């Protein structure tokens, strides 16, 4: 049982008190053990606060986040991941990563898992597929770490559809300029 105690300097601290009865013949005695549990309680409180911070970041992040087991099973997914892919959290927890990837991305799953195992961190592009079959290009930042005694990967998947559209528009613009220049019979001077 944990009780409060008072130090000489007036500081209140927590102790664990354990009392046992010992009988020796007709003699009845008690043995008590006191253990300062201040550090243990502080550590437990800090762990709870850290878990709460992680959970808040996970739940409210704008990017899709997945906690993935070593075998590729999705242990958890945040609301952004559920909304983007069109699955409930429970449905995603029944899937493995290759099941939400395009066929090309799914083929590279084992290779990327091996790279993560070696380096612990990986940044790459992939494609996720929604419940409705829409392919979404994503940039994934993945980091492996120990959690609850097992190795897991936190994957943050950023939707890069807009970036891909802008890159394609830039390529189209450059191709158009090149075609105009190549077709021109006059000298052209470009000033910036």
C-alpha positions in Angstrom: 0.0 0.0 0.0 1.3 3.5 -0.9 1.1 6.2 1.8 2.4 9.7 2.2 5.3 10.4 4.5 7.1 13.5 5.6 10.8 14.1 5.3 12.9 16.0 7.9 12.9 19.0 5.7 9.0 19.0 5.5 8.7 17.6 2.0 5.9 15.1 1.5 6.8 12.0 -0.5 5.2 8.7 -1.3 6.3 5.4 0.3 5.2 1.9 -0.2 4.4 0.3 3.1 4.4 -3.4 3.6 3.7 -4.9 7.1 3.9 -8.6 7.9 3.1 -10.4 11.1 5.6 -12.9 12.5 4.8 -15.3 15.4 7.5 -16.9 17.3 5.8 -19.1 19.9 3.5 -16.8 22.0 5.4 -13.8 20.8 3.7 -11.8 18.1 5.8 -9.3 16.1 5.5 -7.1 13.1 8.0 -6.4 10.4 7.6 -3.3 8.3 9.3 -2.4 5.1 9.2 1.1 3.7 10.3 1.9 0.2 10.4 5.4 -1.4 8.4 5.2 -4.6 8.7 8.9 -5.5 10.9 8.2 -8.5 8.7 5.3 -9.7 5.6 7.5 -9.5 7.3 10.3 -11.3 8.5 8.0 -14.1 5.0 6.5 -14.4 3.4 10.0 -14.6 6.0 11.1 -17.2 5.3 7.9 -19.3 1.5 8.6 -19.2 2.1 12.3 -20.2 4.4 11.2 -23.0 1.8 8.6 -24.2 -0.9 11.3 -24.1 1.2 13.7 -26.2 1.9 11.0 -28.8 -1.7 10.0 -28.9 -2.8 13.7 -29.4 -0.3 14.1 -32.2 -1.3 10.9 -33.8 -5.0 11.6 -33.5 -5.0 15.2 -34.7 -2.3 15.1 -37.4 -3.3 16.3 -40.9 -1.2 13.6 -42.5 -2.2 9.9 -42.5 -0.3 8.0 -39.8 0.1 4.3 -39.4 1.7 2.2 -36.7 2.8 -0.9 -38.5 4.0 -4.3 -37.1 7.1 -6.0 -38.4 5.0 -8.3 -40.6 3.3 -5.3 -42.3 0.1 -5.6 -40.3 -1.4 -2.2 -39.5 -1.7 -2.0 -35.7 -3.2 1.5 -35.7 -4.2 4.3 -38.0 -5.1 7.8 -37.3 -8.4 9.6 -38.3 -6.7 11.3 -41.3 -5.7 7.9 -42.7 -9.2 6.5 -42.2 -10.8 9.5 -43.9 -8.3 9.5 -46.8 -8.6 5.8 -47.6 -12.3 5.4 -46.7 -11.9 2.7 -44.1 -12.7 2.6 -40.4 -9.8 2.2 -37.9 -11.0 -1.3 -37.2 -11.0 -2.2 -40.9 -7.5 -0.8 -41.4 -6.3 -2.8 -38.4 -7.4 -6.0 -40.2 -5.1 -5.1 -43.2 -1.5 -5.3 -44.1 0.3 -2.4 -45.8 0.5 -4.1 -49.2 -3.4 -4.3 -49.2 -3.7 -0.5 -49.2 -0.8 0.0 -51.7 -1.0 0.1 -55.5 0.4 -3.1 -57.1 3.7 -1.4 -57.8 4.1 -0.1 -54.3 3.0 -3.5 -52.8 5.8 -5.2 -54.9 8.4 -3.0 -53.2 7.1 -3.6 -49.6 9.6 -6.3 -48.6 12.5 -4.3 -50.1 11.5 -1.2 -48.1 10.9 -3.2 -44.9 14.5 -4.6 -45.2 15.9 -1.1 -45.7 14.0 0.1 -42.7 15.3 -2.8 -40.6 18.9 -1.8 -41.6 18.7 1.9 -41.4 15.7 2.5 -39.0 14.4 5.4 -41.1 13.3 5.8 -44.7 11.7 8.5 -47.0 10.1 7.3 -50.2 7.2 7.8 -52.6 4.4 5.2 -52.9 0.8 5.0 -53.9 -2.1 4.2 -51.7 -5.4 3.0 -53.0 -8.7 4.1 -51.4 -11.7 1.8 -50.8 -13.2 3.2 -54.0 -10.1 2.4 -56.0 -8.7 6.0 -56.3 -4.9 5.9 -56.4 -3.2 8.6 -54.2 0.5 9.3 -54.6 2.1 9.7 -51.1 5.4 10.6 -49.7 6.1 8.3 -46.7 8.4 9.0 -43.9 8.9 5.8 -41.9 10.8 5.3 -38.7 11.3 2.0 -36.8 11.4 2.0 -33.0 10.7 -0.2 -30.0 7.1 0.1 -28.6 5.7 -2.1 -25.8 8.6 -4.5 -26.2 8.3 -5.0 -29.9 9.7 -3.4 -33.1 7.1 -1.3 -34.9 7.2 1.3 -37.7 5.6 4.7 -37.6 4.7 5.7 -41.1 3.6 9.2 -41.9 2.0 9.4 -45.4 1.6 12.8 -47.0 -0.8 13.2 -49.9 1.3 14.6 -52.8 -1.3 14.8 -55.5 -1.1 18.6 -55.7 2.7 18.5 -55.9 2.5 15.9 -58.7 0.0 18.0 -60.6 2.4 21.0 -60.3 5.4 19.0 -61.4 3.4 17.8 -64.5 2.3 21.3 -65.3 5.9 22.5 -65.1 7.0 19.6 -67.4 4.2 20.5 -69.9 5.2 24.1 -69.8 8.8 23.3 -70.5 7.9 20.9 -73.3 5.7 23.6 -74.9 8.5 26.2 -74.7 10.9 23.7 -76.1 8.5 22.9 -79.0 8.0 26.6 -79.8 11.7 27.2 -79.7 12.5 24.2 -81.9 9.8 25.1 -84.4 10.9 28.8 -84.6 12.9 29.8 -87.7 13.8 33.1 -86.0 16.4 33.7 -83.4 14.9 33.8 -79.9 16.3 35.5 -76.9 14.9 34.6 -73.5 15.4 37.1 -70.7 14.6 36.4 -67.2 
